[in-house]
Structure formats: structure tokens, C-alpha cells
Amino acid sequence: MASQRCLRRLASLSCRESVSVSSVSSRWRPALPLQSRRVLPHHLTRRSMASMSLGQSIAKAIESTGPISLIHYMKQCLTGKDGGYYTSSSDPFGEAGDFVTSPEISQMFGELIGIWVIYEWMSQNQCNGKKVVLIELGPGRGTLMDDALRVMRKFEPFAKVVSGVKLVEASGPLRDLQCAKLCGEDLKPRWQGTNWTETTKHFGASVTWYDDVRQISLQPDEAPFFIAHEFFDALPINAFQNTPDGWRELLVDVKKDKLILPNTEPKEPEFCFTIAPKLSAPARALNSLSPRYEALSGIPNSVVEMSPDSHGYVIHFSKSIHYAGNGAALIIDYGPANTVPVNSLRGIQKHKRVSPFVQPGKVDLSADVDFGALVETALRPDFNVEVHGPAEQSQFLFGLGIKERYESLVQTAGDDPETLAILKSGFERLTERGGLGMGRIYKALAIVPESGGRQVAGFQRETPVEEEEGGEGEGAVAGEKQPQA
């Protein structure tokens, strides 16, 4: 097994002497979510008028068919083909964007993710001679993967066994940005019959893009390593409230004073929650999905948020690792470590929090990740895997050697005050635990092959994580997806 000394050595590698920090905001871009079995109202899949906004289209559907589920509303707002937040913008980042994420704050973040993958590969007996497939979901501009590959290039035994980089990305413009970052500024992905592809500039491995993680075919001699950083928080959720009649689904309706009236000029509608009058199939099944939900059914007016697509992705990760007998999945996002998220749906626009029920397609929507639910899903008896975490991001990064890497970069920077200031700011922002610091709000979770509970890098001290003050729904906002400074 790889030693802690080896881990510190990897972290101290001076992989990039010059420190570059983007002056604009950036964040991941989710791929189209796993498809739900439920059918969307026809108004939500095709607009009757080319000039109709997404909000007007949703309102018209509600007017015709009644309130819709929150998961359908979020899917249309985020990834709808006609005006979705992620599918209608060529680049939602920069001055007109909303966020800056950990890979854009400091090169150290992506480098340590690369170290984690190498260390896990070593801990799994170098995956028994298998090739390594690197899979990232929602790779944004490609910054995280670029920093990780630069570290991997320095570790030749690992670089030699990487058979390919697979990026789950549905946006054409973002594929172009990722290709420029990973393969070369003047290159764009080439269509190769079934997928877009190019060759990484780092050590010649192929880069292939997919719309859906399920399109990736793994060979028997390949070990998959999944990376999902700030991906799960953008997956649509359903919400339920406990009423005197039991669980009822929270649906999305048009605000009554915003209804589209006949023969009037269309106005931009606003939306709101309404309680379903009848027991829906998801509400009926809620208690059977988790003992945590069943326990909440005895508390009046309690609210539960759950993400069916999140379960689908974790099942795919666990199944892939189970059948390969090797590999790992690393999930980093924000949300409660031990409790069920409540009232966490939020909208972000122009670096500020706004209502999630205004300007569909113009506002980013996200919700806290239910790490407890991810753990329950991964630990199903039919998967031969084990779960480590969730651990606070600060604990995870310190366990990987961020302090040693920071000190190494400081030595390289010499007496340059600007570079030293950038390094210090990045280190502190990534690891800060006070108040709503990123080091506390963000959590890391690892899924690895079952091996009797061995140590996994970054999770060496798995003590209970403190919950954020003020509740996750309100408290997580200041720490998540950091607005541009």
C-alpha cells in the first residue's frame, strides 16, 4: 500500500512553477441528467410559438395540465432544449457569469485530485495491471482535469496505464473550451462517427466526450475512476411535505396574479410551490426508500428533498466499480453530512441569490446534496463496494497534503508579492472552516472496492462532521459555488 510519505512527496511536486488564476468566474456544467420514466407535459417539450419564453411555455403547460413536479420544472429550467440555463448559453461564465469554483480558485485543488487518483491506484495494488479510465462528470472549462493530468504526467508509471479521458458534457461550446484547455488552444473536438474526440497535450491519452455517462463502455481490462465535482447539486429534486393526510408532493404552480390571460400581451410569469391535493406515486413510496424518511413522517410539516437522478448516478458508479473489481468514485459537493436537506432549493443570478421561481432559463438552480442518501444507495447489498466520508473539504485536502503543496509553491514563487498573495488567498479559501467557509460547507465522499475498511487518502480521520449553523437550506449559500470576487 502507498505510504503517507509517498502521499506527501506527490503533493510537494512542483508541477507548475507559474501560478495562473483566472480573473473570471467559472463552474461545472452538468450533462443532461439520467432520464426519468415519467412523461413531461407536451408543452414542456415543444413550444407552440417561437417567440414564447421558457417561463411562458412552462406557464402555458401548467394552465393546460395543472401544476407540475419540481423535478420537471428544474429539468426544463436547467437543461431544456429550448432556453435551459445550461443549454442556451454558449458560455455562462465570466463577467456575466455567476460563480467561481475550487479549481478556478487555485491550481492546488485539481492537482490534489490527481494525487488522490494516483494514491488510490497504488492502494489497489496498481489495479492489478488494468488500464485506467478517467471519467469526469460536468468538467466545466476543463480546469480540474487539466491540473490533475499535469500531476499524473509527472508520475510516469501511472501515466503509462491511462487508456483514456472520458468527459460527460452535453454542451458543444463547453466541449470546445475543454478541448482547448486539455488538448491545445487551437484544437477543437473531432467527430469520430459516434463521439467527439481529441488527444490530450499531457501524455497522449485520448479525450472523448459523451452526453451521458451510461454511453461509456468499459472493457474488462479497464478500471474506472469517476470524478464529480459540483455536479450533484445541479441535479433536479423532488420535494415532499408531511401533512395531516401524510406525505404530499410539493408541485410548481403559476402565481395566481401572474396567470396568462386570454387576448392579453404575454408577461413573464412567476411560479410558486403548491401542495398536491392527492397522494402521488413518489409520495406513496417515500417511506419505503429510506428509514430516515420514515422517521420524518412522524414530524408534522416536515419537508424532504430527494434527487432520483443522484441515486441513478451513484448506482452506475457502484455497479461499474463492482464489476471491474477496481476503480473509485470521488464526489465533492456541498450539503449536509448527516441530515436530510430541507428548503435548500435556490436560484443564483449575477452573483446574487434570487428566487428559483423567476426567469426560468436565466437563473441557475441548485439544491443541497443529500450525502446520507448517496451513502445508502452505494451500500446496497448487491454492490461489493465501501464508502468513505463524507469528510469536510478542509480535512480531505489537508489529508492529501495541501499544506505541503502550498509551501512548495511559495518557495517557487520567491519574493513576488502578487503571486504569494494569490497562493495564500487560494489556500485559505479552499480550507477555511470558520462560519460558512468552503472548507466546512463542501464535503468529499469516496466509493471504492470493498477491502475490509482500509484507509483511503483524505479520509484518515472519519470523525462526525459538524452540521452548518442555521440549517443547510439557509446556511450553505454563502459557502457554495463562490460568487466572483
Backbone torsions as a table, in degrees:
resi	resn	phi	psi	omega
1	MET	NA	144.6	179.0
2	ALA	-64.9	145.3	-175.4
3	SER	-95.8	164.2	175.2
4	GLN	-64.1	-32.6	177.3
5	ARG	-61.6	-42.1	177.8
6	CYS	-62.9	-40.1	-179.6
7	LEU	-62.0	-44.6	179.4
8	ARG	-65.6	-34.8	179.0
9	ARG	-65.4	-42.7	177.7
10	LEU	-61.3	-41.6	-177.5
11	ALA	-67.1	-27.2	-175.6
12	SER	-87.6	-2.8	179.9
13	LEU	-61.2	130.0	177.1
14	SER	-84.8	81.0	-174.1
15	CYS	-76.5	-27.9	179.9
16	ARG	-143.2	113.5	-174.6
17	GLU	-74.2	-37.0	179.1
18	SER	-91.4	140.1	-178.0
19	VAL	-102.5	119.5	177.5
20	SER	-115.2	128.9	178.1
21	VAL	-124.4	125.7	-179.3
22	SER	-63.6	140.4	178.7
23	SER	-88.8	3.2	-179.1
24	VAL	-121.1	164.8	-179.5
25	SER	-77.1	155.6	176.9
26	SER	-156.0	156.9	172.8
27	ARG	-161.4	172.1	179.6
28	TRP	-66.0	170.9	172.5
29	ARG	-129.4	116.3	-177.9
30	PRO	-71.8	147.0	171.4
31	ALA	-76.1	169.8	176.2
32	LEU	-59.2	131.2	-175.4
33	PRO	-68.1	161.2	174.5
34	LEU	-56.2	138.0	-172.2
35	GLN	-73.7	138.6	175.4
36	SER	-82.1	152.5	177.5
37	ARG	-74.9	-20.5	-177.3
38	ARG	-75.3	146.2	-175.0
39	VAL	-92.4	133.3	178.2
40	LEU	-76.7	147.6	170.8
41	PRO	-56.9	145.5	-172.4
42	HIS	-62.9	-26.6	179.2
43	HIS	-66.9	-20.8	-178.5
44	LEU	-87.4	-8.9	-179.0
45	THR	-109.1	-16.7	180.0
46	ARG	-149.9	130.4	179.8
47	ARG	-86.1	143.5	179.7
48	SER	-83.5	-19.9	179.5
49	MET	-134.6	132.9	-177.1
50	ALA	-64.4	-28.4	-176.9
51	SER	-85.4	-4.4	-176.5
52	MET	-75.7	132.7	177.6
53	SER	-73.5	166.0	178.8
54	LEU	-61.7	-41.4	178.6
55	GLY	-61.4	-41.8	178.2
56	GLN	-65.7	-36.8	178.1
57	SER	-64.8	-43.9	178.6
58	ILE	-64.7	-42.6	179.8
59	ALA	-62.7	-38.6	179.1
60	LYS	-65.8	-38.4	177.3
61	ALA	-63.9	-42.9	179.4
62	ILE	-65.3	-38.8	178.3
63	GLU	-61.4	-33.3	-176.9
64	SER	-87.0	-39.0	-171.0
65	THR	-116.3	-7.5	-178.7
66	GLY	98.3	174.4	-178.6
67	PRO	-54.4	149.4	-177.4
68	ILE	-113.7	162.7	179.2
69	SER	-69.4	154.7	178.8
70	LEU	-62.9	-36.0	-177.9
71	ILE	-64.8	-36.9	177.9
72	HIS	-70.3	-38.9	177.8
73	TYR	-61.9	-46.3	-178.5
74	MET	-66.4	-40.5	179.5
75	LYS	-60.6	-43.4	-179.2
76	GLN	-68.0	-39.7	-179.4
77	CYS	-67.0	-35.6	-173.3
78	LEU	-92.6	-47.2	-171.8
79	THR	-127.6	16.4	175.9
80	GLY	-61.6	142.0	-176.0
81	LYS	-67.1	-26.0	-177.6
82	ASP	-110.7	76.4	173.0
83	GLY	103.7	10.7	176.9
84	GLY	-63.2	149.5	-175.6
85	TYR	-55.1	-43.3	-176.3
86	TYR	-89.6	-23.3	-175.4
87	THR	-95.2	-10.8	-177.0
88	SER	-105.1	-11.2	-177.8
89	SER	-105.1	134.3	179.2
90	SER	-72.0	-30.3	177.7
91	ASP	-161.2	98.6	-177.1
92	PRO	-78.5	14.6	-176.9
93	PHE	-100.9	-172.4	173.6
94	GLY	82.0	-155.1	-176.4
95	GLU	-58.8	-33.8	179.9
96	ALA	-92.3	3.9	-177.6
97	GLY	-87.4	-166.9	-171.9
98	ASP	-122.6	-28.2	-166.4
99	PHE	-139.1	162.0	162.4
100	VAL	-128.9	133.6	-177.4
101	THR	-111.9	173.0	-172.6
102	SER	-51.9	-45.5	-179.4
103	PRO	-61.2	-29.3	179.9
104	GLU	-82.8	-21.0	179.4
105	ILE	-72.3	-41.8	-178.2
106	SER	-156.7	143.4	175.3
107	GLN	-61.7	-23.8	-176.2
108	MET	-60.7	-32.5	-176.9
109	PHE	-63.3	-55.2	-179.8
110	GLY	-63.5	-36.5	177.7
111	GLU	-61.1	-41.0	-178.8
112	LEU	-72.0	-29.2	173.2
113	ILE	-64.4	-41.3	175.9
114	GLY	-61.5	-41.2	177.4
115	ILE	-62.2	-41.0	-179.9
116	TRP	-60.2	-44.3	-179.9
117	VAL	-62.9	-45.5	179.1
118	ILE	-60.8	-46.2	-178.4
119	TYR	-62.4	-41.6	179.6
120	GLU	-67.1	-37.1	176.4
121	TRP	-62.0	-42.5	178.0
122	MET	-66.6	-39.9	-178.2
123	SER	-67.1	-24.9	178.1
124	GLN	-94.8	39.3	177.9
125	ASN	53.1	41.7	-178.3
126	GLN	51.8	36.7	177.1
127	CYS	52.4	31.6	170.0
128	ASN	53.7	40.5	175.3
129	GLY	81.1	3.8	-179.6
130	LYS	-79.6	157.9	172.5
131	LYS	-75.8	157.9	-179.0
132	VAL	-108.6	132.4	174.3
133	VAL	-114.1	121.1	179.1
134	LEU	-95.3	123.6	-176.0
135	ILE	-125.8	118.4	176.4
136	GLU	-116.0	133.0	177.3
137	LEU	-102.4	126.8	-177.7
138	GLY	67.5	61.8	-172.1
139	PRO	-81.7	4.6	176.4
140	GLY	58.6	-124.0	177.1
141	ARG	-90.8	-0.7	179.8
142	GLY	90.6	9.3	-175.1
143	THR	-64.8	-46.6	-178.9
144	LEU	-60.0	-49.1	-177.9
145	MET	-65.8	-36.3	179.0
146	ASP	-62.7	-45.9	178.2
147	ASP	-66.1	-38.1	179.5
148	ALA	-66.0	-42.7	-178.7
149	LEU	-66.7	-32.5	178.7
150	ARG	-64.3	-38.9	175.5
151	VAL	-66.2	-45.2	-177.7
152	MET	-61.6	-34.0	178.6
153	ARG	-61.8	-32.6	179.4
154	LYS	-71.9	-19.6	-178.2
155	PHE	-106.8	85.6	-168.9
156	GLU	-56.8	-41.9	-179.8
157	PRO	-58.1	-35.5	178.4
158	PHE	-75.4	-46.0	-177.6
159	ALA	-56.5	-34.0	-177.9
160	LYS	-66.4	-25.0	-175.0
161	VAL	-100.9	0.5	177.5
162	VAL	-76.4	113.6	-177.5
163	SER	-86.9	-19.5	179.3
164	GLY	177.5	159.9	174.4
165	VAL	-112.6	124.6	-178.8
166	LYS	-113.4	123.2	-179.5
167	LEU	-114.1	125.0	178.9
168	VAL	-92.2	101.8	-172.7
169	GLU	-150.3	123.7	-177.3
170	ALA	-96.0	-12.4	-175.6
171	SER	-90.3	124.2	177.1
172	GLY	-61.6	-49.8	178.7
173	PRO	-58.5	-38.6	179.4
174	LEU	-73.5	-30.6	172.7
175	ARG	-59.9	-40.0	178.6
176	ASP	-63.5	-43.0	178.3
177	LEU	-63.2	-41.9	179.7
178	GLN	-64.8	-40.6	179.6
179	CYS	-64.3	-42.9	178.7
180	ALA	-61.5	-38.1	-179.1
181	LYS	-72.1	-43.4	-171.9
182	LEU	-90.6	-26.2	-171.1
183	CYS	-116.9	-28.9	-178.7
184	GLY	150.1	141.4	-172.8
185	GLU	-59.0	-32.1	-175.3
186	ASP	-94.8	4.8	-175.9
187	LEU	-101.3	148.2	172.5
188	LYS	-129.2	154.8	-179.5
189	PRO	-58.0	142.4	178.4
190	ARG	-103.7	135.4	179.0
191	TRP	-79.6	122.2	-176.1
192	GLN	-116.7	48.8	175.4
193	GLY	86.9	-51.3	-179.0
194	THR	-123.7	-19.7	-176.8
195	ASN	-148.0	160.2	169.9
196	TRP	-82.9	140.9	-176.0
197	THR	-151.0	160.2	173.9
198	GLU	-164.2	-179.5	-178.2
199	THR	-115.0	130.8	-179.3
200	THR	-65.9	147.5	180.0
201	LYS	-76.4	-11.8	-170.3
202	HIS	-81.1	-55.8	178.9
203	PHE	-147.3	30.6	169.8
204	GLY	79.4	5.7	178.1
205	ALA	-72.6	149.1	179.1
206	SER	-75.5	146.9	173.3
207	VAL	-116.3	125.7	-178.1
208	THR	-127.9	139.2	-178.1
209	TRP	-106.6	143.8	-180.0
210	TYR	-135.6	148.5	174.6
211	ASP	-78.6	-28.0	-172.5
212	ASP	-141.9	136.4	-178.3
213	VAL	-61.2	-27.0	-178.8
214	ARG	-71.9	-11.0	176.8
215	GLN	-78.6	-13.6	-177.4
216	ILE	-79.8	122.1	-179.9
217	SER	-101.3	120.4	180.0
218	LEU	-97.1	138.9	178.5
219	GLN	-89.5	158.6	-179.2
220	PRO	-58.6	-25.0	-178.6
221	ASP	-98.4	23.3	-178.6
222	GLU	-121.5	141.4	176.1
223	ALA	-111.3	120.9	-177.0
224	PRO	-86.1	136.3	172.6
225	PHE	-121.5	107.7	-177.7
226	PHE	-91.9	138.5	175.1
227	ILE	-127.0	123.8	178.6
228	ALA	-132.6	93.9	179.9
229	HIS	-104.4	121.3	-177.1
230	GLU	48.7	49.9	177.0
231	PHE	-110.3	-44.3	-173.7
232	PHE	-69.1	-28.1	-176.9
233	ASP	-68.4	-16.3	180.0
234	ALA	-96.5	-0.6	178.9
235	LEU	-77.5	137.5	-176.3
236	PRO	-61.2	151.5	-178.6
237	ILE	-124.4	160.6	164.1
238	ASN	-107.2	152.1	178.6
239	ALA	-128.7	144.4	-177.6
240	PHE	-136.2	146.1	177.2
241	GLN	-124.5	139.4	178.3
242	ASN	-82.2	119.8	-178.7
243	THR	-116.7	172.8	175.1
244	PRO	-57.1	-21.3	178.3
245	ASP	-97.8	12.2	-178.9
246	GLY	98.1	-166.0	-178.4
247	TRP	-66.3	134.0	173.5
248	ARG	-130.4	138.6	-179.7
249	GLU	-73.1	140.0	172.9
250	LEU	-87.1	118.1	-177.7
251	LEU	-104.3	165.6	179.1
252	VAL	-104.6	126.6	-179.9
253	ASP	-125.8	167.1	174.7
254	VAL	-84.2	136.0	174.4
255	LYS	-57.5	134.4	-170.2
256	LYS	-59.5	-33.0	179.1
257	ASP	-83.1	4.7	-178.9
258	LYS	-117.9	13.3	-178.6
259	LEU	-64.1	147.6	176.9
260	ILE	-81.4	114.8	-178.0
261	LEU	-92.6	149.1	179.6
262	PRO	-62.3	145.2	173.9
263	ASN	59.2	31.0	176.1
264	THR	-126.8	158.3	178.2
265	GLU	-65.4	125.5	-178.4
266	PRO	-60.3	134.9	175.4
267	LYS	-111.7	157.5	179.0
268	GLU	-72.1	115.6	-174.6
269	PRO	-78.4	161.0	169.2
270	GLU	-118.5	158.1	-173.6
271	PHE	-125.2	170.8	-178.6
272	CYS	-159.1	166.5	175.0
273	PHE	-79.3	148.1	169.1
274	THR	-143.3	147.3	-178.3
275	ILE	-84.4	129.5	179.3
276	ALA	-59.7	133.7	-178.3
277	PRO	-72.0	-21.8	-177.4
278	LYS	-124.5	164.8	178.7
279	LEU	-75.7	116.6	178.5
280	SER	-87.1	164.7	179.9
281	ALA	-60.0	-44.1	177.6
282	PRO	-61.7	-39.4	179.8
283	ALA	-67.2	-37.5	179.7
284	ARG	-63.1	-34.8	-175.6
285	ALA	-89.3	-5.0	-169.5
286	LEU	-58.1	-49.9	-176.1
287	ASN	-61.7	-29.3	-177.5
288	SER	-78.5	-12.5	-176.2
289	LEU	-80.2	-29.5	-177.3
290	SER	-161.5	140.2	174.1
291	PRO	-63.3	-22.3	177.1
292	ARG	-65.9	-40.9	178.3
293	TYR	-68.7	-39.9	179.3
294	GLU	-61.9	-39.1	179.0
295	ALA	-64.0	-36.7	-179.8
296	LEU	-73.3	-17.9	-179.2
297	SER	-66.6	-15.8	177.4
298	GLY	-90.5	-0.4	-179.0
299	ILE	-106.6	116.1	-178.4
300	PRO	-57.8	139.1	175.3
301	ASN	64.8	10.8	176.7
302	SER	-65.4	151.5	-176.8
303	VAL	-123.7	140.7	178.2
304	VAL	-126.1	133.9	171.3
305	GLU	-113.2	136.2	178.4
306	MET	-144.8	150.3	-176.7
307	SER	-120.5	101.0	178.5
308	PRO	-58.4	-37.2	-179.4
309	ASP	-65.7	-34.5	177.1
310	SER	-60.7	-41.8	177.1
311	HIS	-61.0	-40.9	-179.6
312	GLY	-61.8	-41.5	179.3
313	TYR	-67.5	-42.8	-179.9
314	VAL	-65.2	-38.0	175.7
315	ILE	-60.8	-42.2	179.2
316	HIS	-64.6	-44.5	177.4
317	PHE	-58.1	-51.5	-174.7
318	SER	-64.5	-40.7	179.7
319	LYS	-65.4	-41.5	180.0
320	SER	-63.7	-43.9	178.6
321	ILE	-66.6	-40.1	-179.8
322	HIS	-60.2	-49.0	-177.1
323	TYR	-73.3	-32.0	177.6
324	ALA	-75.3	-26.8	-176.2
325	GLY	75.7	0.3	-179.4
326	ASN	-149.6	175.8	178.5
327	GLY	101.9	-172.4	-177.8
328	ALA	-168.0	164.2	171.8
329	ALA	-131.0	132.5	178.4
330	LEU	-119.8	119.6	-179.5
331	ILE	-115.2	124.7	176.9
332	ILE	-127.3	122.3	-176.5
333	ASP	-163.6	-175.0	178.9
334	TYR	-115.2	147.9	-178.3
335	GLY	156.5	171.9	-178.2
336	PRO	-71.1	145.9	179.3
337	ALA	-80.2	-35.5	-169.7
338	ASN	-127.4	-7.1	-176.0
339	THR	-118.2	166.0	177.9
340	VAL	-82.3	129.6	178.7
341	PRO	-59.3	145.5	179.3
342	VAL	-143.9	135.0	178.1
343	ASN	51.5	39.6	-175.3
344	SER	-100.3	-6.2	178.7
345	LEU	-62.0	131.3	-177.6
346	ARG	-145.6	157.4	172.9
347	GLY	-116.6	144.4	177.4
348	ILE	-128.7	129.8	178.8
349	GLN	-145.9	130.7	179.2
350	LYS	52.7	43.3	175.8
351	HIS	69.2	16.3	179.2
352	LYS	-129.8	152.6	176.0
353	ARG	-79.0	131.8	177.8
354	VAL	-133.5	173.2	178.0
355	SER	-64.5	139.6	175.9
356	PRO	-75.7	-1.3	-174.7
357	PHE	-110.8	21.3	175.3
358	VAL	-123.5	150.2	174.7
359	GLN	46.7	60.3	178.4
360	PRO	-53.6	135.2	-178.8
361	GLY	89.0	-16.3	178.3
362	LYS	-105.4	-10.0	-176.7
363	VAL	-121.2	133.4	176.0
364	ASP	-77.2	139.4	179.5
365	LEU	-117.0	140.8	175.4
366	SER	-154.4	165.8	178.6
367	ALA	-147.3	155.2	179.8
368	ASP	-59.4	145.0	176.7
369	VAL	-83.4	131.7	177.4
370	ASP	-88.6	89.9	-176.9
371	PHE	-65.3	-31.9	176.9
372	GLY	-61.0	-39.3	178.2
373	ALA	-68.3	-37.4	178.0
374	LEU	-63.5	-40.9	179.2
375	VAL	-63.7	-46.6	179.5
376	GLU	-58.3	-41.2	-178.6
377	THR	-67.5	-45.1	-178.0
378	ALA	-65.0	-31.3	-175.0
379	LEU	-90.2	21.8	173.3
380	ARG	-58.9	145.5	-173.5
381	PRO	-64.4	-18.4	-178.4
382	ASP	-84.2	-0.8	177.7
383	PHE	-112.4	127.7	-179.8
384	ASN	-90.3	64.8	-178.2
385	VAL	-133.3	166.3	172.4
386	GLU	-131.4	157.4	-174.6
387	VAL	-117.9	138.4	176.1
388	HIS	-122.0	130.7	-176.7
389	GLY	102.2	-169.8	6.8
390	PRO	-73.3	142.8	175.7
391	ALA	-117.2	146.4	176.5
392	GLU	-61.2	147.3	-177.8
393	GLN	-57.6	-37.7	-179.9
394	SER	-62.2	-45.3	178.0
395	GLN	-61.2	-43.7	-179.2
396	PHE	-61.3	-47.5	-177.2
397	LEU	-70.1	-40.2	177.0
398	PHE	-64.3	-36.0	177.6
399	GLY	-65.6	-24.4	178.5
400	LEU	-90.1	-9.6	177.2
401	GLY	101.4	31.3	-179.3
402	ILE	-64.4	-32.4	179.2
403	LYS	-63.9	-45.4	178.5
404	GLU	-63.5	-40.2	179.9
405	ARG	-66.9	-40.7	178.0
406	TYR	-61.1	-46.5	-179.7
407	GLU	-63.2	-36.8	178.2
408	SER	-64.9	-42.0	179.4
409	LEU	-68.2	-35.3	177.7
410	VAL	-62.4	-42.4	178.6
411	GLN	-63.3	-39.8	179.8
412	THR	-66.5	-35.5	-176.6
413	ALA	-70.0	-21.5	179.0
414	GLY	67.6	-129.8	-175.9
415	ASP	-103.8	15.8	-179.5
416	ASP	-72.8	107.3	-174.2
417	PRO	-64.9	-35.7	-178.9
418	GLU	-66.1	-45.4	179.1
419	THR	-64.7	-41.2	179.0
420	LEU	-63.3	-38.2	178.6
421	ALA	-66.0	-40.3	178.9
422	ILE	-64.4	-44.0	179.4
423	LEU	-62.1	-45.4	-178.7
424	LYS	-64.3	-43.6	-179.8
425	SER	-61.7	-44.2	179.7
426	GLY	-64.0	-44.5	179.3
427	PHE	-60.7	-45.2	-177.8
428	GLU	-69.5	-39.2	-179.2
429	ARG	-66.2	-38.9	-178.1
430	LEU	-70.9	-28.2	-171.3
431	THR	-112.7	-5.7	-175.8
432	GLU	-61.4	127.2	-180.0
433	ARG	-106.9	-11.4	-178.3
434	GLY	-69.6	142.0	177.2
435	GLY	56.6	-117.8	-178.3
436	LEU	-110.4	35.0	179.7
437	GLY	-62.1	151.9	-178.4
438	MET	-61.4	-32.9	-179.5
439	GLY	-63.9	-20.5	179.4
440	ARG	-102.0	-43.4	-175.2
441	ILE	-67.7	-41.6	-178.4
442	TYR	-79.1	144.9	179.1
443	LYS	-125.6	153.1	175.6
444	ALA	-118.8	141.3	-179.6
445	LEU	-137.9	133.4	-179.5
446	ALA	-121.6	137.9	172.9
447	ILE	-115.6	122.2	-177.1
448	VAL	-134.9	165.1	177.1
449	PRO	-60.3	145.7	180.0
450	GLU	-63.9	130.3	-178.2
451	SER	-149.9	29.4	176.7
452	GLY	80.0	20.7	176.2
453	GLY	77.3	36.4	178.4
454	ARG	-65.3	164.4	176.8
455	GLN	-70.0	140.2	175.1
456	VAL	-120.4	133.4	-175.9
457	ALA	-54.2	134.1	179.7
458	GLY	90.1	-12.1	-178.0
459	PHE	-122.9	31.6	-173.6
460	GLN	-68.0	-28.0	-178.5
461	ARG	-121.3	83.0	-175.0
462	GLU	-86.6	65.9	174.8
463	THR	-87.3	157.2	-179.4
464	PRO	-55.5	136.3	-179.1
465	VAL	-86.4	134.4	178.3
466	GLU	-69.9	139.6	176.5
467	GLU	-79.5	151.1	-178.3
468	GLU	-69.2	143.6	179.7
469	GLU	-68.1	144.5	175.4
470	GLY	85.0	3.6	179.6
471	GLY	87.6	149.8	-175.9
472	GLU	-67.7	-37.6	-174.3
473	GLY	-60.4	-38.0	-179.3
474	GLU	-93.8	-41.9	-168.5
475	GLY	-73.2	-24.8	-171.3
476	ALA	-76.1	-14.8	-169.8
477	VAL	-62.4	-46.3	-174.5
478	ALA	-67.6	-22.2	-177.1
479	GLY	-96.8	-16.8	-172.9
480	GLU	-86.5	155.7	169.8
481	LYS	28.7	71.1	-165.6
482	GLN	-56.1	128.9	174.5
483	PRO	-62.2	157.3	-179.7
484	GLN	-62.5	132.4	179.6
485	ALA	-72.6	NA	NA
